[in-house]
Amino acid sequence: MKKKICLLLAAVLLSAGAHAQGYVDQVVNGNCEGDDVSCFYAVEWVDGERRDGSARLVADPTDAANRCIVVSSRNKTVEEFLETFDTQFFLTISENLEPGDKYSISFRVRADKPAVGLTQAFNKPFVYNHWDMLGEIPFTEQWSAIERTGTITEEQAWGGMHTIAFNLAVLEEANNYYFDDFKFLVKKANAVPGFSSCTLTAQAQMLTPGGSSRLSLNLDNGDEKVSAFQFDITLPQGVTLAEDGEGYACTLADRCNGMKVQVVENRERLYTLVAFFLDNDKAIDGASGSVVTLTLEADELLSVGELQGAVDNIILSNLDYEVLKVAPTTFPITISGNPLGDVNHDGDVNVVDVMMTVSEILGKRVKDFHAENADVNGDNTINISDVMGIVDLVLHHIPNIAPAHVTSDCVTAVPVPGGVDLCLDNAARYTAMEMTVELPQGASLTRASLCKGGSHQVETCGLGGGLHRIIVYSLSGEPLAGGDALLHLDIAGGGDVKVCDVMLADTFCEGLAPQEATGIVSVEAEGSDSPAYSINGMRTSGNTRGVVVRNGKKTLQTLAR
C-alpha cells in the first residue's frame, strides 16, 4: 500500500505539466494575465470584418478577475461553404519541434455555444504541415481542462514545426471561443540533460551498532522557488530508515510548511521521497537550509568502519513547472564503537562527558573531545541542549566500564536521620559526581539535594528494582564544596542502602574513582528527626531559626532561649 501511495504522489508531482527530467514549458504568458501575446495568433471575425493578427486578451465573461483569449467566428450565409479554417487560433512557439520530441500540453477552453474544434500541425500560422495534432477539442459553456501528451511524428514535423492550429469555423452561426492557462512542455529527443545550480546535500553521520541518528538534507535553491522535489536515498548494508508507526519517520523543515510528503522503499535500502504543495502558488523560497530530516538506524551486529550513503535522481520543480535536475551527492556514515554522548571515546557515557561538553561550551578546550559524539540532538551545534541530552543518557545508564584512574580522595556514605549523607573528603578539586543508589524493598528516594550552596544541579532517575542514578554537575564548571557532607538523600523507609559506581570528574575533565567509596549503610525509617530544608531547598541545621521544610511540610522553627 505504501508503494502505491508514493507512486500516486509521484504521479501528482509529475503530471501537471509532465514534471519529468528535460521537459521545458515553451509558452510565454500561458496564464494570459500579462500583456505578452507573442505565442498567440488568430484569424477571426469582429463586427463582420475579418481580423488577422495577435490574439485578443479580454476579461473572462464568467469571472471578471480573470483574463483569457477570445476568438470569434461568423455566421455562415446560405450560399456559402465555409472551411473549418475560416476561423483559426494559433499557438506558436520559438522551439522547432522535430520527430521524436515528446510533449505534454494542457489548457482550458469554453465557448458561448457547445462545439467541437479540430487541431492541426503547422510550421507557423498559415503554413500547414499535417491534418492532425491533438485530435478534437470539445467546447462547452463551462470551462473545461484539456490535456494531451504524445511524440512528434515525421508528418507533423515535416518542414519544421512551431505551431498548433485550432480550426473553429465548425458551426453555421457565430460563436466566441475562449482559451486560458496554456502549458506546452517539450522534451527534445536529442536533449543532453544538465544539472541546475541548485544543490542538495546531506550531513555526515555517526552511528553506533544498534543506534540511530538524524539525517538532515539541505537544499540550496538560490533564487528558485521550489514547488516540489523528489529524490532517491541509497543506504549501505545494515543501515535502514526508521519507522514511526505511520510510515518512515520523516520531518519537514519550517521552510516546507504546507507540503505533503511520502517515503517508500522501492527495493532493499533504496528509498524514494516525494514532497509537493497542493496549492500551485506555494513554493519554498530561494534560500539555503534544511528541507527534510530522516532517522537512520544501524543493525546491532554492524561492524565498526566507514560506510557511504547516496542521494540521487534529484528533481525539483519551480512555479512554472520547469524541471530542475540536481547533481547527486553522497554522505559518509561512520560506524563507531563509541556510543552517542561518549565525548572522550572511552566506551562509556558518564559525568566526565557532561563536564567536557560544558567546558567546550565555555571555551575551555580539553583534549580528546569528540564533537560528533557530543552533538546528541544532531543539530551540528554543541550547546546546552547537548549537555542536558548527555545528562539524560547518564541518568538512564549504569556504567559498564570503571574509571581508569583512582584518586586517594574519599566519598563516604553516612546514615543520618531520614536518609544518607554523601561526604567528600578531598585534596583535589572536582566539578561533578555520579553514582548508583540501590534501595531496599519498600524504600523510596524522595529527594536528593546539596548540603551546601553553589551552582551545582542535582538530577535523579529511577531505573526500577530499587535502583536510582544520581548526577551532580555545574553548568559553570564550578568545583564542588568538599571536605564535609556534600549531598543528602532523603529516603522514605528503612533498611540497607547501597551506594556504588561512584565517579568524580576533576577540573581537567578526567574521570576518577574514589579510593574509598561508600558501600552499604543501614538507614532507619523516617521519624521526627527527619532533616529540614530552607525554602530555597538547602538543608539546614538544627540551629536554624525561621520557616523550614520537613517531610514536605512548612513549619516555623524556633530555638529555646
N, C-alpha and C positions, 0 to 999 in steps of 0.2 A: 504493500500500500504506500509506504514512504516513497518508493521509487516512482510510482505512478504520480504521486502528488508533485514531486520535484520535476518530472517531465512535463506536467501540466504547467507549472510555474515557468519553466524554461520556454514553453510554447508561448505563454503570455508575453514573456520578455522579448522573444524573437519575432513575434507575429506582427505587431502594429508597425509595419514598415520593414519587414524582413530584417530584424535585428540579427544579422549574422556577419561574419567576417567578410569585409570587402565591399559591402553594399553602400552606395552613396546616393543621397537624395539629390535629384537633378532639377527640382522645381524651385524657382525663386518666388517668394511671396505666395507660397502654396495656400496659406490660410486667408488670403485676399484682404487682409487687414491693412496692408501697406498700399502704396501707390504704384509699385513696380508691376507692369503688365507685360514685361518682355517675353514671358513664356506663354502668353495667351493672345490668340488672334481669332477674328471672327469674320464671316460673311453672313450678314443678317439684313433684316428689313425693318426700318424705323420710319413711321409715318408714311408708309407706302413707298419709301425710297430705299434702294439698295445701299448698304453701308459696308465697305471693306476697310479693315484696319484693326488696331488693338482692341481687344475685348473690353466691354464696359464693366466697371465695378459700381455696384449700386447697393443701397440698403436692402437687406432681406425683407421682403414683404411680410414674412411671418415673425420677424424679430428685428426691430429697428436698430438694435445694438450690434447686429452682425452685418458684415459686408460679404457680398458674393458676386459672382459673374452672371450676367443675364445675356442670353442670345435669343433674338426674336425672329420667328418665321412669319410668312404672309399667307393670306387666303389664296387658294387656287381658283382661278377662273374656270368657267365651264369648258371652254375650248382648249385650255392649257393641259399639257402633260409636264408635270414638274418632276425632275430628278431629285432624289433624296439629298443630293449635294447642293441644291438650290440655297439651302441654309446650312452653314457649317461652323463648327467650333474647332479650333486647332490648339492642341497642347504641344508646344515645341520646346526643345532643349538644345543646349550647345553641344552636348556629347554626341558623337557619332556612334550609333548602335550598330554592332556587327554580328554576324552569325555566331551563336554560342553564348552571347551575352545574356545573363539572367536578369529578370526584372520582377519587381513587386510594386503594383500600383494600387492606390486607394484614393477615393474621393467621395463626395456626397452630391446627390442630384435631386431635383424635384422639377415640376412643371405645373402650369396653370391647368392643363388638361392631361390625363394619362396618355402616354405614348411610348413607343419603343424605338430608340435610336440605333444607328449602325456605326461601327468603327472600322477604320482602315489604316494601314501603314503608309505614311508619306515620307518623302525625302525632306520636304519643307512645305509650307502652305501652297496648295495648287499643284504640287509635283507628286503625282501618285506613284506608289510602289506596289501595293498588294491589297486585294479586296477585303481581307480580314485581319483584325488585330486583337481586339478584346471581346469580340462577339457582340451580341445585342445588349443594349443598356436600357433597362426598364425605368421609365419616369412615372411617378405618381404625384398626387397633390401634397404628399408629405415628404419631408426629407428622408432619403434612404442612403445607406452606405454601400458603396460598390468596392469590391476587392478582386483583383486578378493577379495571378502570378504566371510566369512562363519563361520560355527561352526564345530569343530572337531567331527566326528561321532565315534560310538563304533568300526566300522570296520576299520576306518583309524587309530585309536589309539590302535588297538589290539597288545598286547605285548610291548606297548610303542612306541611313535613316535617322531623322531627328524629330519626327513629328507623328502624333496620333490625331487622326481626323475623326470628328463626330458628325455624321450626316443627320440633319434634324428636320428636313422637309418631309415628314412622314405622315402628316395629317393634311386634309383638304382645307382646314381652317387654320387661321393664325394661332400661334402658341408662343408662350415665353418659357424658355428652358433655363434653369439655374444650376450653377456649379459652385462647389466650395471645397476647401480642405484637401487640396491635392498633395499627394506624396508619390513620387515616381522614383523608386530606388533601383539602382542598376549596379550589377556586379559584372565587371568586364571579364570576358573569358581569358584574356591574356594579362590580367592584372597581376602585379607582383605585390603580395601583401607586405606591408611595412609596419613598424611599431610606432605608436604615438609617443609624444614626450611625457605622457603620464607614467608614473611608476607605482608598483605595488610591492611592498617589502614586508618581510617577516623577521621578527627579532630572534636572536639565538636562544636556544632552550637548554635548561639544566634540569635533568630528570634523575631520580634515583629509582632503582628497581622497585616496582610496586607503587611508585609515587606518581604525582601529577603536576602539571604546570600549565599556565595560561599562555596561549599563543595569540599575540596581538598582531593583526595585519594592518599596515599603514598605507594609506593612499595619498599620493601627491598628485593632484589633478590640475595644478596650475590654475589657469583661468577657465578651465572647462567646468560646466555644470553637469554633473553626472546624475542621470535619472535611473540607471540600473547598472548592475555589474554581476558578473559570474566568473568563477574560476574553479580549477581542479586542484586538490591538495593530495599529494602522494606522500605517505609516511613509510618509514622503514619497518622491517620485520620486528615485531614486539612492541610497537608503539601504535596506539589507536586513538580515535576521538572519543571523548567521554559522552555518555548519555545522561539525560536528566529526567527520564520518565515520559517526556513528550517528544522525544527525538534526541538528536545530538545537541549537547549543550552549546548554545550559541548566543552571544550578546552583542547587539549593535551599539555602536558609539552614539553619543549625543548628536553628532552631525548627520546621522542617518535616521533621526526620529521620523516615524511615519512609514518607514519602509517595511515591506513584507520580506521574510527570509525563510529559506528552506535548505536543509543539508541532507544529502543521501549518500550512501556508499554504493557506488556503481559496481565495484568489484573489491576484493580484499585490499584494504588500506588505500583505496583510491576514492576520494570523496569529491562531490560536486556541490558547490554552494551557489545559490541564486538569490539575489536581492533586488527589489524594484519598488517604485512608488506606484500605487494605483491611480493617483492623481497625476495626469500627464504634465501638469505645470510645476510640479515639485522636483527639486533636484538637490544634490549635495553641492554646495558652493565650492568654487575653486579655492583650494587651500591644501594644507598638508596635515595629516593626523590619522589616528586610528579610525577604522570603519567597522571592524568586527573582531571579537575575541572568541576563541575556541579553547577547549580544555583538552590537553594531551594526557594520556595515561600510559605508563610503562608496565610491561609484564614483570611479575615478581622474579622471574628467572632470567631476566635480561642481563647480559654481561656488561661489565664496565667497558666503556670505549666511546669512540666518536662515530656518530651516525649523521644522516642528512635527510632533510625533508625538502619537498619541492612544491612550488605553486606555479602552474602554467595554464595554458588555454584561457588566458585572462582577457575578458571582453568588457568594455564599458560602452554605455550608450548615453549620448547627450540629449538635450531637449529637442533637437532637430532630428532625432532618430538616426544620427550618424553613428556608425560603429567605430570605436577606437580600440585597436589591438594593442595590448600592453606586453612588454617583454617579460618572459618568465623569470622567476627568481628562485633561489634556494636558501635554506637556513640550516645551520649546524645544530645538532642535538647531542649534547654531552650526557652520557650515562655515567653518573658518578656514584661511588660508594659512600659519599658523604651526604647525609640527608639535608633537606632544606632546613635552614636555621643553624646548621653546623658551620658557623662562621670561620672557625680556625682549623677545620678539616681534621679534627681528632676522632671522628667517628661517632660523636655523641652531641646532643643538644642540651646545654646546661647554662648555668648562670654566667659563666665566662663569656659565652656567645652574646648574652644580653649586654654585658658591660663593654665588650669590644665594639658592638654596634653603637652603644651610647657614645663611646669615645670617638668613633668615626664621625658621628653627627656633630659632636662638639669640636671637631677639628684636631683631635689628639690622635695622630696616626699611630697605629700599633701594627706590629709585624704579624704575618700570617693571616691577615684579614682578607676574606674572600667575599667580595660584594655580591656575586651571583647567588651565594647561599644566604646572605643577609636579606636580600630582596624577597621576603616571603610573600608579599602581596603582588609581586610581578609587575610593578609599575615603572621599573627601570630607575627608581629613585630610592635612596636609603634615607628613611625619615622615622619619626616617632611611631608611625603605624607598623613599621617592621619590628621595632623594639617590642611593641605590645604583642605582635604576632609571635615573636620568639619567646616572650614570657609565657604566652598561652601554650606553646609547644612544651616548654619546660614543665609547666604545671600539670600537663597531662601525660608526662613521660617519666618512668622510673629509670634512672641511669643504668646502662649496661656496661659501662667502662669506668674503672676507678681513675681518679686523677693521677697523673704521672709523678707528681711531687707531693711530699708530706712536709708540713710545717711543724715546728716544735710548739707552736701555739695550741691552745686547747679550747674546745667547745664542750661544755658540760651541761647536762640536764639535771635540774634540781626541782624536786617536788615542793610545791608551795600550796597554801590553801586555795582550792578551786582550780588547780592545774599544774603547769610546769613552767619554770623559767629556764631559758637557754642563756647561759653565761659565756661570754667570750673573754678569755684570758690571753692577751696578745701583746707582742712586742712590735710586730709588723702592722702595717695599715691595710685594711680590707675595705672594699667598696660594696660587696654583695655577698649573699649567703643563700644556699638552698639546702633542703633536707626532705626526708620522707618520715612521716609520723604514722605509727601503727597503733591504733587504739583497741582496747579490749572490747569484747562483745557487750553491747548495750550502752557504751560510752559514745559521746559525740564531741567533736571540736566545734565550739560555738564562736570562738573568736581568736585571732592571732594579732597581737599589737606590740609596738615598740615600747620598751620600758623607759626610754629617754627620747627627748625631742630630736628632730633632724629632718632632712629632706627625703629620707628613705620611704619607700612604699612597701607594704606587705600584701602579698597575694596568696590565697589558698585555693586548693581544688580537691574535692573529694573524689577518690578513684574507685570507691566501693570496697567492700570487705574490710572496713575499718582503716583503709589506707588514705592518707592525705599528703599532697605535695604542698610545700611552702617555699616561697621565694621572697627574699628581701633585697631590694635594689634601689639605686638612686639614679634619677634621670640627669642629675648634675655631676655625677661622679664623685660625690662627697663620701669620705670614709665613714665607716661605721664607728659608733662610740663604744669602744671595747673596755675591757678591764672590769666589767660588772655585768649585772643582769642586762641582757640585750633585748630579748624577745620573750613575751609571755603568751602562753597558750591557755585559753580558757577551756576547760574540759568538763562537760556535764557527765557525772557518773564517776566511778572509781575503778581501780584495777591497775594492772601493769601496762605502762605506756612505753613503747619502743621508739626511740629517735635514732635514725640511721641515715646512710647515704649523704652525710654532711659534706658540703664543699664550700670553700671560701674563694672569692676572687680578689686578688690583690690589686693595687693601683696600677700595676703593669699588665693587667688583664691576663694573669696566669692563674690557672685553677690549682688549688692546693687542698689536700685533705688534712684536717687537724690531727696531730699526733694522738691526742686524747679526744675522743668524740663520743659523747653520750653513752648510749646503751639502754638498759631497761630501768625505769624508775616506777615506784609504786605511788599511785595518786589516790588520795581519799576522796570520797564523794563530796560534792559541793555543800558547804554549810554556811553558817553565819559569818565565818571568817573569809568569805569569798573576796577577791580583790576588788578595789574600787578604782574608777576612772574619772578623770576630769571630763567636762562636757565636750572638750575637743579631742577626746579619745586617748589621752595619755594616762598610763597607770599612775595612781597616786599612792602615797604612803599613808600610814595611819595618823600622821601628824597634819594632814591636810584639812583645812577648815573651809566650808562652803558647800556648794552643790556638787555631789558626786554621783556616779552611776554604778550601782552594784546589782548584779543579777538582772540587768536590763531595766532597772527602775531608778528614777532620780530620787535622791534623798538629800536632806540637809545635814551635813556632818559638823558637829560642834565638838570642841575639846573641853575637857573638865578643867576648872581653874584650880 
